[in-house]
Amino acid sequence: MVLTINVAVLLAVIIIVRLRRRTEARKRSDEQLTVVIVLVFGVLVAPTAFGQGIADVVGQLADGITDSGR
């Protein structure tokens, strides 16, 4: 039996666990590590179909906000 772990899913779980902690308990280095983990997660998810869907939705949202400001 071979067990495979998707790194993006693992990072998503780590991000959720880290963000559930209380804000007062975080140090600056702890917050910086969370940012690095989130950036790596973004790089891993971006080339997938799910990542492209998120990019499309965010792009449409940004276009809608820009058009409403005109």
OpenMM code with the backbone's topology and positions (N, CA, C; nanometers):
from openmm import Vec3, app, unit

residues = "MET VAL LEU THR ILE ASN VAL ALA VAL LEU LEU ALA VAL ILE ILE ILE VAL ARG LEU ARG ARG ARG THR GLU ALA ARG LYS ARG SER ASP GLU GLN LEU THR VAL VAL ILE VAL LEU VAL PHE GLY VAL LEU VAL ALA PRO THR ALA PHE GLY GLN GLY ILE ALA ASP VAL VAL GLY GLN LEU ALA ASP GLY ILE THR ASP SER GLY ARG".split()
positions = [
    Vec3(0.0846, -0.1172, 0.0000),
    Vec3(0.0000, 0.0000, 0.0000),
    Vec3(0.0894, 0.1238, 0.0000),
    Vec3(0.0600, 0.2153, -0.0908),
    Vec3(0.1374, 0.3385, -0.1019),
    Vec3(0.0478, 0.4542, -0.0605),
    Vec3(0.0998, 0.5362, 0.0291),
    Vec3(0.0252, 0.6524, 0.0759),
    Vec3(0.0868, 0.7767, 0.0138),
    Vec3(0.0056, 0.8530, -0.0577),
    Vec3(0.0545, 0.9776, -0.1158),
    Vec3(-0.0148, 1.0938, -0.0476),
    Vec3(0.0592, 1.2004, -0.0281),
    Vec3(0.0048, 1.3204, 0.0349),
    Vec3(0.0239, 1.4366, -0.0614),
    Vec3(-0.0826, 1.5023, -0.0934),
    Vec3(-0.0747, 1.6209, -0.1765),
    Vec3(-0.0192, 1.7341, -0.0904),
    Vec3(0.0905, 1.7937, -0.1333),
    Vec3(0.1563, 1.8973, -0.0538),
    Vec3(0.0661, 2.0183, -0.0363),
    Vec3(-0.0109, 2.0533, -0.1381),
    Vec3(-0.1007, 2.1685, -0.1278),
    Vec3(-0.2073, 2.1442, -0.0212),
    Vec3(-0.2606, 2.0224, -0.0150),
    Vec3(-0.3618, 1.9908, 0.0861),
    Vec3(-0.2998, 1.9946, 0.2254),
    Vec3(-0.1794, 1.9412, 0.2374),
    Vec3(-0.1093, 1.9450, 0.3656),
    Vec3(-0.0854, 2.0883, 0.4113),
    Vec3(-0.0413, 2.1742, 0.3192),
    Vec3(-0.0199, 2.3149, 0.3548),
    Vec3(-0.1514, 2.3842, 0.3903),
    Vec3(-0.2598, 2.3496, 0.3229),
    Vec3(-0.3896, 2.4083, 0.3554),
    Vec3(-0.4303, 2.3728, 0.4977),
    Vec3(-0.4087, 2.2497, 0.5373),
    Vec3(-0.4407, 2.2075, 0.6741),
    Vec3(-0.3527, 2.2835, 0.7740),
    Vec3(-0.2240, 2.2958, 0.7440),
    Vec3(-0.1338, 2.3692, 0.8334),
    Vec3(-0.1770, 2.5150, 0.8460),
    Vec3(-0.2160, 2.5767, 0.7362),
    Vec3(-0.2606, 2.7163, 0.7389),
    Vec3(-0.3843, 2.7315, 0.8270),
    Vec3(-0.4801, 2.6416, 0.8112),
    Vec3(-0.6032, 2.6491, 0.8912),
    Vec3(-0.5716, 2.6352, 1.0395),
    Vec3(-0.4850, 2.5404, 1.0737),
    Vec3(-0.4488, 2.5203, 1.2148),
    Vec3(-0.3780, 2.6437, 1.2703),
    Vec3(-0.2865, 2.7004, 1.1923),
    Vec3(-0.2106, 2.8169, 1.2397),
    Vec3(-0.2997, 2.9398, 1.2546),
    Vec3(-0.3964, 2.9578, 1.1662),
    Vec3(-0.4820, 3.0763, 1.1717),
    Vec3(-0.5923, 3.0657, 1.2767),
    Vec3(-0.6183, 2.9465, 1.3259),
    Vec3(-0.7220, 2.9299, 1.4286),
    Vec3(-0.6747, 2.9728, 1.5663),
    Vec3(-0.5426, 2.9848, 1.5846),
    Vec3(-0.4906, 3.0246, 1.7152),
    Vec3(-0.5238, 3.1709, 1.7436),
    Vec3(-0.5219, 3.2051, 1.8686),
    Vec3(-0.5530, 3.3423, 1.9076),
    Vec3(-0.4456, 3.4381, 1.8575),
    Vec3(-0.4866, 3.5584, 1.8228),
    Vec3(-0.3949, 3.6583, 1.7693),
    Vec3(-0.2934, 3.7018, 1.8739),
    Vec3(-0.3344, 3.7113, 1.9997),
    Vec3(-0.2437, 3.7598, 2.1048),
    Vec3(-0.1271, 3.6639, 2.1272),
    Vec3(-0.1439, 3.5371, 2.0911),
    Vec3(-0.0413, 3.4381, 2.1184),
    Vec3(0.0671, 3.4336, 2.0100),
    Vec3(0.0536, 3.5140, 1.9054),
    Vec3(0.1476, 3.5063, 1.7943),
    Vec3(0.2636, 3.6031, 1.8120),
    Vec3(0.3799, 3.5558, 1.7758),
    Vec3(0.4984, 3.6407, 1.7725),
    Vec3(0.5195, 3.6881, 1.6301),
    Vec3(0.6080, 3.7835, 1.6125),
    Vec3(0.6365, 3.8348, 1.4787),
    Vec3(0.6920, 3.7246, 1.3892),
    Vec3(0.7829, 3.6444, 1.4409),
    Vec3(0.8408, 3.5362, 1.3612),
    Vec3(0.7350, 3.4320, 1.3248),
    Vec3(0.6396, 3.4104, 1.4139),
    Vec3(0.5313, 3.3167, 1.3879),
    Vec3(0.4436, 3.3674, 1.2729),
    Vec3(0.4155, 3.4962, 1.2718),
    Vec3(0.3355, 3.5545, 1.1644),
    Vec3(0.4111, 3.5503, 1.0317),
    Vec3(0.5421, 3.5734, 1.0360),
    Vec3(0.6221, 3.5678, 0.9135),
    Vec3(0.6240, 3.4262, 0.8565),
    Vec3(0.6333, 3.3262, 0.9421),
    Vec3(0.6301, 3.1877, 0.8964),
    Vec3(0.4958, 3.1556, 0.8320),
    Vec3(0.3877, 3.2065, 0.8888),
    Vec3(0.2549, 3.1848, 0.8313),
    Vec3(0.2465, 3.2465, 0.6925),
    Vec3(0.3014, 3.3663, 0.6763),
    Vec3(0.3012, 3.4323, 0.5453),
    Vec3(0.3790, 3.3501, 0.4433),
    Vec3(0.4938, 3.2981, 0.4816),
    Vec3(0.5744, 3.2162, 0.3910),
    Vec3(0.4980, 3.0899, 0.3513),
    Vec3(0.4327, 3.0264, 0.4468),
    Vec3(0.3549, 2.9057, 0.4176),
    Vec3(0.2416, 2.9371, 0.3213),
    Vec3(0.1734, 3.0492, 0.3417),
    Vec3(0.0636, 3.0879, 0.2530),
    Vec3(0.1156, 3.1174, 0.1125),
    Vec3(0.2307, 3.1821, 0.1012),
    Vec3(0.2878, 3.2099, -0.0308),
    Vec3(0.3246, 3.0808, -0.1040),
    Vec3(0.3845, 2.9868, -0.0336),
    Vec3(0.4182, 2.8582, -0.0949),
    Vec3(0.2914, 2.7861, -0.1385),
    Vec3(0.1870, 2.7921, -0.0561),
    Vec3(0.0587, 2.7313, -0.0910),
    Vec3(0.0038, 2.7941, -0.2192),
    Vec3(0.0121, 2.9258, -0.2285),
    Vec3(-0.0352, 2.9949, -0.3485),
    Vec3(0.0399, 2.9529, -0.4726),
    Vec3(0.1701, 2.9360, -0.4612),
    Vec3(0.2518, 2.8922, -0.5754),
    Vec3(0.2141, 2.7499, -0.6173),
    Vec3(0.1853, 2.6647, -0.5210),
    Vec3(0.1491, 2.5267, -0.5531),
    Vec3(0.0098, 2.5156, -0.6143),
    Vec3(-0.0818, 2.6009, -0.5714),
    Vec3(-0.2208, 2.5917, -0.6175),
    Vec3(-0.2417, 2.6666, -0.7486),
    Vec3(-0.1624, 2.7699, -0.7753),
    Vec3(-0.1837, 2.8565, -0.8915),
    Vec3(-0.1913, 2.7821, -1.0251),
    Vec3(-0.1030, 2.6879, -1.0543),
    Vec3(-0.1109, 2.6235, -1.1863),
    Vec3(-0.2240, 2.5215, -1.2007),
    Vec3(-0.2952, 2.4902, -1.0951),
    Vec3(-0.4031, 2.3917, -1.1033),
    Vec3(-0.5299, 2.4558, -1.1574),
    Vec3(-0.6259, 2.3733, -1.1959),
    Vec3(-0.7544, 2.4235, -1.2451),
    Vec3(-0.8261, 2.5022, -1.1362),
    Vec3(-0.8149, 2.4550, -1.0117),
    Vec3(-0.8763, 2.5258, -0.8988),
    Vec3(-0.8148, 2.6651, -0.8832),
    Vec3(-0.6833, 2.6735, -0.8921),
    Vec3(-0.6147, 2.8020, -0.8805),
    Vec3(-0.6514, 2.8963, -0.9933),
    Vec3(-0.6639, 2.8431, -1.1147),
    Vec3(-0.7028, 2.9265, -1.2285),
    Vec3(-0.8462, 2.9776, -1.2117),
    Vec3(-0.9330, 2.8947, -1.1557),
    Vec3(-1.0708, 2.9379, -1.1290),
    Vec3(-1.0752, 3.0510, -1.0282),
    Vec3(-0.9951, 3.0400, -0.9240),
    Vec3(-0.9886, 3.1469, -0.8237),
    Vec3(-0.9351, 3.2746, -0.8866),
    Vec3(-0.8307, 3.2625, -0.9695),
    Vec3(-0.7738, 3.3800, -1.0360),
    Vec3(-0.8774, 3.4474, -1.1269),
    Vec3(-0.9570, 3.3678, -1.1970),
    Vec3(-1.0612, 3.4232, -1.2838),
    Vec3(-1.1670, 3.4980, -1.2026),
    Vec3(-1.2103, 3.4390, -1.0916),
    Vec3(-1.3120, 3.5024, -1.0069),
    Vec3(-1.2592, 3.6336, -0.9486),
    Vec3(-1.1363, 3.6316, -0.8995),
    Vec3(-1.0774, 3.7531, -0.8422),
    Vec3(-1.0596, 3.8595, -0.9507),
    Vec3(-1.0193, 3.8179, -1.0699),
    Vec3(-1.0046, 3.9125, -1.1812),
    Vec3(-1.1376, 3.9754, -1.2201),
    Vec3(-1.2435, 3.8959, -1.2259),
    Vec3(-1.3760, 3.9491, -1.2574),
    Vec3(-1.4242, 4.0446, -1.1487),
    Vec3(-1.3957, 4.0090, -1.0233),
    Vec3(-1.4333, 4.0957, -0.9118),
    Vec3(-1.3596, 4.2290, -0.9200),
    Vec3(-1.2316, 4.2239, -0.9510),
    Vec3(-1.1526, 4.3468, -0.9643),
    Vec3(-1.2024, 4.4315, -1.0815),
    Vec3(-1.2363, 4.3666, -1.1928),
    Vec3(-1.2904, 4.4402, -1.3073),
    Vec3(-1.4232, 4.5058, -1.2712),
    Vec3(-1.5069, 4.4340, -1.1981),
    Vec3(-1.6361, 4.4902, -1.1571),
    Vec3(-1.6199, 4.6093, -1.0657),
    Vec3(-1.5241, 4.6029, -0.9740),
    Vec3(-1.5003, 4.7157, -0.8837),
    Vec3(-1.4450, 4.8338, -0.9611),
    Vec3(-1.3554, 4.8070, -1.0559),
    Vec3(-1.2981, 4.9146, -1.1371),
    Vec3(-1.4058, 4.9802, -1.2232),
    Vec3(-1.4930, 4.8977, -1.2844),
    Vec3(-1.5987, 4.9531, -1.3686),
    Vec3(-1.7008, 5.0323, -1.2879),
    Vec3(-1.7291, 4.9906, -1.1645),
    Vec3(-1.8270, 5.0619, -1.0825),
    Vec3(-1.7725, 5.1964, -1.0354),
    Vec3(-1.6401, 5.2109, -1.0338),
    Vec3(-1.5797, 5.3372, -0.9910),
    Vec3(-1.5781, 5.4425, -1.1011),
    Vec3(-1.6074, 5.4009, -1.2218),
    Vec3(-1.6057, 5.4962, -1.3360),
    Vec3(-1.7370, 5.5638, -1.3557),
] * unit.nanometer
topology = app.Topology()
chain = topology.addChain("A")
for resn in residues:
    res = topology.addResidue(resn, chain)
    for name in ("N", "CA", "C"):
        topology.addAtom(name, app.Element.getBySymbol(name[0]), res)
